[in-house]
């Protein structure tokens, strides 16, 4: 069995599964800070982290016995890959564990923001049923309610999650689907658009399903948002860093786009007050991939990867450290 240094919060069910397998846990939940995890976890052979928190070169240097790093989700953009490679440390991720949940949540955000569902709920609870139903001038956003059926769906990043979003849009809502990414996917039936600005101008719903990291930082900027236009909606279930938040706030405030549904925000959990004040945005707390079902799948994969490592068997989801960016979701 192994000593495991844990740098991110884990559901109790995951901790229980690891402890039941005989592993010793040294976690941030126990010691409060990442620095304390490094101090108390010097004997760790395994690290568990996530994409946003990652693992720095200094932290890797402070853990001399580590041989395996497990990114519990899909992303690993904040893990120092060069430092891992220089030590011969193996990296795995949780790809395939939450694809379905994130794709489902994407359409929840789309329906909520385009249909004004959150605003409507708030108004009904305040006793304002009639004003909403009458399209009163006091509530101009209600006049801009939109459905999804037959609309155009543009997806940034047609990986596993992006493909499930595309399939749901095409099959469930008869949407016309296009995507933008590093390169076209020969196996995909959907239209590849090499220009993100052109795709934004074409689409009704622009969905960010791209990974984080320097290669995608602020990929959705003022030019893209301006192209999306006053009838377009932005949905982000990828990484907050992909969207320029200042540009997004300005576009929402000036009604240069119709609205946004955001499960991720750059700098989360600190959300800009200007974003919180807007009625044409729906926010959820990076929860798209959470829930009993994806957590159960994630737990099985994590425990299986660590067991394979301890037993000297092939890992289930190893990452090629020669990559410079992490794979599309």
Secondary structure, DSSP 4 states (H G I P E B T S, - for coil): --EEEE-S---HHHHHHHHHTT-EEEEHHHHSSHHHHHHHTTT-SEEEE-TTT-B-HHHHHT-TT--EEEESSS--TTB-HHHHHHHT-EEE--TTSSHHHHHHHHHHHHHHHHTTHHHHHHHHHTT-HHHHHTT-GGGGGGGG----TT-EEEEE--SHHHHHHHHIIIIIH--EEEEE-SS--TT--SEE-S-HHHHHHH-SEEEE----STTTTT-B-HHHHHHH-TT-EEEE-S-GGGB-HHHHHHHHHTTSSSEEEES--TTTTS--HHHHT-TTEEE--S-TT-SHHHHHHHHHHHHHHHHHHHHTPPPSSB--TT-SSPPP-
